[in-house]
Amino acid sequence: MDKKEITHILISVVSISVAFTYYFYGGRITPEGVTTIFLTVGLGFILHEMGHKFTAIKMGAQAFYRMWIEGLVLMIFLVLTLRVVFAAPGATYIYKQQITRKENGLISLAGPVVNIVLGFIIFFI
């Protein structure tokens, strides 16, 4: 991971943590709220994107996360005005000369599978 990718992930995860904290904590942003949301939603977000990234790399593709500034602004605007969380802060971009449908499907599926596994682990803890 390069510095730009780490910066984009950090900005995205902090934005998501603040937005979900505002939503779940009745319009308040507290240190304990942000910490709780970061450890749940934020960590789930990071692991989801890394699931896509590392699966793509394993299949011989280049992959990196980039934030979507318009999505971040829209997320903050909607949570502040309508108390709706639209979390689309960015995406993992995949580059490969020839990618098969199977590879594309597996890369796409990797993120949600990570979240499902994480959900089961948390449920049983």
TIMIZA-462521 format. One record per residue: residue in three letters; x, y, z of N, C-alpha, C in turn. Coordinates in steps of 0.1 Angstrom, whole numbers, plus 2048, in hexadecimal, padded with zeros to 3 digits. Example, Ala and Ser with C-alpha at 12.3 -4.5 7.8 and 13.67 -1.06 7.14 Angstrom:
BEGIN
Ala8847C784E87B7D384E8847DF84E Ser8807EA8478897F584788180084F 
This chain:
BEGIN
Met8087F480080080080080980C800 Asp8058167F780D8227F780682C801 Lys80D83880280984280B7FB848807 Lys7F98497FA7EC84F7F57E18457F9 Glu7E38387F77D882F7FA7D582F809 Ile7DF82F8117DD82F8207D583C824 Thr7D984781E7D28548217C385381D His7C184E8117B384C80C7AB843815 Ile7B083881A7A982F8237A7836830 Leu7B183D8357AF8448427A484F842 Ile7A485783779A86183678C85B835 Ser78B85082D77E84982B779843838 Val78283C83F77E83684C77A840857 Val78284B85777E85586177185B85E Ser76E85E85176286484D75685A84F Ile75884D84D74D84485074B84385F Ser75584386675484287574C84E87B Val75085A87674986687A73A866876 Ala73786286972986286572185886C Phe72684B86E71E84187571D845884 Thr72784B88A72685089871B85A899 Tyr71B86489071086E89070286788F Tyr70185E8876F58578846F084E891 Phe6F98468966F683D8A16F68438AE Tyr6FC84F8B06FD8558BD6F58628BE Gly6EA8628B66E086D8B86E587A8B4 Gly6ED87B8AA6F28888A56FE88D8AE Arg7038858B670F8898BD71B8818B8 Ile7278888B97338818B673C8818C2 Thr73E8758C87468748D475286B8D1 Pro75D86D8D97698658D77658568D9 Glu75D8528E375A8448E475183F8D9 Gly7488488D47408448C97488418BC Val75184B8B975A8498AD76283D8AF Thr76883A8BB77082E8BD7688228BB Thr75C8218C07548158BF7508138B0 Ile74C81D8A974981C89B755818893 Phe76081E89676C81B88E77080C890 Leu76E80789C7727F989E7687EF898 Thr75C7F48957527EB88F7507EE880 Val74A7F987D7477FD86F754800868 Gly75D80886E76A80C867772800864 Leu7747F786E77C7EC86C7767E2861 Gly7697E18617627D98577647DF849 Phe7647EC8487667F383B7747F0836 Ile77E7F283F78C7F083B78E7E1836 Leu78A7D883E78C7CA83B7847C682E His7797CC82C7717C98207797CE814 Glu77E7DA8147867DF8087937D7807 Met7997D38127A67CB8117A37BD80B Gly7977B880E7927AB8087937AC7F9 His78D7B77F378D7B97E579C7BA7E0 Lys7A37C27E77B17C67E37BA7B97E2 Phe7BB7B27ED7C47A67EE7BF79B7E5 Thr7B27997E37AE78F7DA7B27927CC Ala7B179F7C87B57A47BB7C47A27B9 Ile7CC7A57C37DA7A47C27DE7957C1 Lys7D778C7C87DA77E7C77D77797B9 Met7CE77F7B27CA77B7A47D278279A Gly7DD78979E7E678F7957E279D790 Ala7D97A47977D57B17937DC7BB79C Gln7DB7C87987DF7D37A07D37D87A7 Ala7D37DC7B37C77E07BA7CB7EB7C5 Phe7C37F57C67C57FF7D07B88067D3 Tyr7B780B7DF7AB8127E47AC8217E1 Arg7A18277DC7A18367DA79483B7E0 Met7958467E778884C7ED7818537E1 Trp7748557E476B85C7DA7678687E2 Ile76D8747DF76A8807E675B8847E6 Glu7558837DA7478867D973E87D7E2 Gly7428707E373B8677EC73D86A7FB Leu74986E7FE74B87280C74387F810 Val74388980773C89580972D89280A Leu72888A80171A88680171687F80E Met71F87681271C86E81F71B87882B Ile72488182C72488B837717894836 Phe71589982A7098A18286FC89A82C Leu6FA88E8276EE88782A6EC883838 Val6F788083F6F587C84D6F2889855 Leu6F88948526F58A08596E88A6856 Thr6E38A584A6D68AB8466CA8A1848 Leu6CB8958446C088B8446C288084D Arg6CD87F8546D087485D6D0867856 Val6D586784A6D685B8416E585883E Val6E984C8406F784983D6F8842830 Phe6FE849826701843819710842818 Ala71583581B72383381C72982E80F Ala72E8378077358347FB74283C7FA Pro74B83A8037578438047618407FA Gly7618357F276B8327E976A8247E4 Ala77581F7DE7748117D978380C7D6 Thr7847FF7D67907F97D27907F87C3 Tyr79A7FE7BC79B7FD7AE7A47F27AA Ile7A07EA7A07A77DE79B7AB7E078D Tyr7B87DD78A7BE7DE77C7C57D1779 Lys7C07CC76D7C77C07687C47BF759 Gln7CE7BB7517CD7BB7437C17B373F Gln7C07A77437B579E7407AF79874D Ile7A379C75079D79675C79178E758 Thr79178275D78577975A77977D762 Arg76E77875E76177A765762773773 Lys76976877376A76178077376978A Glu77E76E78578777678D780783792 Asn77978A78977179678D767792797 Gly76078779575678379F75C7807AD Leu7677797AD76E7767BA7737827C1 Ile77878B7B977D7987BF7727A07C5 Ser7677A07BD75B7A87C27557A17CE Leu7557947CF74F78D7DA75878D7E7 Ala7657907E576E78F7F076A7997FC Gly7677A57F87637AF8037587AB80B Pro74C7A88057417A380D743797815 Val74B78D80F74E781817756785823 Val76078E82276779282E75D798839 Asn7537A083574A7A583E74179A844 Ile73D79083D73578584273D77D84C Val74A77A84975277385275477B85F Leu75778885D75979186974C791871 Gly74179286B73479287273278587B Phe73677987573576D87C73E76D888 Ile74A77288675477289174F77B89C Ile74A7878997457908A373978A8AA Phe7307848A272477D8A87287738B3 Phe73276B8B07357608B973E7658C5 Ile7447718C374B7768CF74177B8D9 
